Amino acid sequence: MKQILWDRLRTKLFKNDEKIMEEPEEPQPEEITQTIEIITLQEQLGIFKQVDQYMKEYTPKYALASHDYEKGFAMKNDVFVSTAGEDPISRCNLEVFYQQAGTTTKAVTYLVSLIKFGGDEWKVFQVK
């Protein structure tokens, strides 16, 4: 089921075999933005929680273990809503950063792209 969902996503977003968005913060050529949506605080917190869980499972812990870093989240843009068929597709970007306690300098930064089909839930699409 998940593989079908990802195949459908790639087919809708990309007409070629590209699997990585080079510039996730920019509208994609095949993407026609219908509206820009602002999501509620509750939904933002849900996204933060989901991305936090994803980062715990899939990022290399050895790179962060030797440092006393604090984790932070920042929404990079509004939610882009487009249609490539019947269902609307929503996409947003989130920055996950690690910084030394007491400083404002970001030591490690990841750009996480999330995607949502219609009324489905947000899913992590790409981490750069």
N, C-alpha and C positions, 0 to 999 in steps of 0.2 A: 504494500500500500504506500509506504513512504517513497519507494523508488518511483512509483507512478506519479506521485505528487511532484517530486523533483524533476522528473522528465517533462511533466506538463509545464512546470515553471520555466525550465530552460527553453522549451519550445516557444512559450509566450514572450519571454524577454529577449531571446537571442534567435536570430534566424540562421546563424552559423554555429559552429561547434565551440565557441568561446564559453568558458566556464567561470572566468574571473572578470569582474568589473574592474577595469583599469582605473577609472575615476568614479568611485561610488557616490561621491557627493554631487556629481553633475547629472542632469537628466540624460538618460540613455537615448541613442538615436532611434531605436525601435519603440521607445516609450513615449506615449502621448499623454502628457499630464493634463488631467481634466480639472482637478482642483487640488488645492493644498489644504490639508486638514490639520487641526490642532487637537492633539489627544489629551484626555483628562489626566489629572495627576495620578489617579488610581491606576490607569493603564500604563503610565510612565513607570510607576513603581513596580508594576508587574513585569515590564520589560527589563528593568534593572535587575530584578530578582532572577529572571530567566537567563539573562546574559551572565550574571554572577555565577550561577550554577554551571553554565556552559564553560566559562573561563576556568573554573575549578577543575573540571573534568578534562579539558582539552589543551590547556596551555602548559608549557614546560615548567614544572615547579622548581627544578634545580636552578633556573636563572634568577628566581626571586627569593629563594630560600636563604641565601647568604646575606640578604639585606633586610633592613627593618623598614619595609615599604608600607605605605597606606594606599588603599585602592580608592579611586574616585570614578564617577560617571558623569558624562556631559552629553546631552542631546546635541547633535551637530546641525540638524536642520528640521524643518517642519516635515510632516508626513506627505509624501507624494502619492497621489491616487491616480491610477490610469486604468484603462481597460484595453485588453487585447483579446476580446471575445465577449462572453456574457458576463463574467464575474469581474468586479473591480479588483485591482491589485494595489496594495498599499506597500510603500517602502520607506524605511527611515534608517538613519545612520546614528550610531552611538559611539562615543569615544570612551574607552576604558583606559585609565592611566594609573600608574603607580608612581608615588613620590615619597621622598624621605620625610619622616615625621617632622613637622615644624617648618618646612620649606614650601615654596610654591613651584619649585623646579620639577618638571615631570621627567622621571628617569626612563620609564618604559611606557609606550603608548600603543594601543591597538585600536583600529577602526573596525567596528562591527556593523555589518549591514543586516538588517532584519526585513522580513517580507511577510505579508499576510494576504491570503486569498479570501475575498468576500467576507463572510462572517467567521472565518476560521481564526485560530489564534496566531500570534506572532511566532515566527521561527527564525533562528539564526541562519542566514544564507551564506555569509562570507566573513572571515576575519583577516584583516591585513595588518 
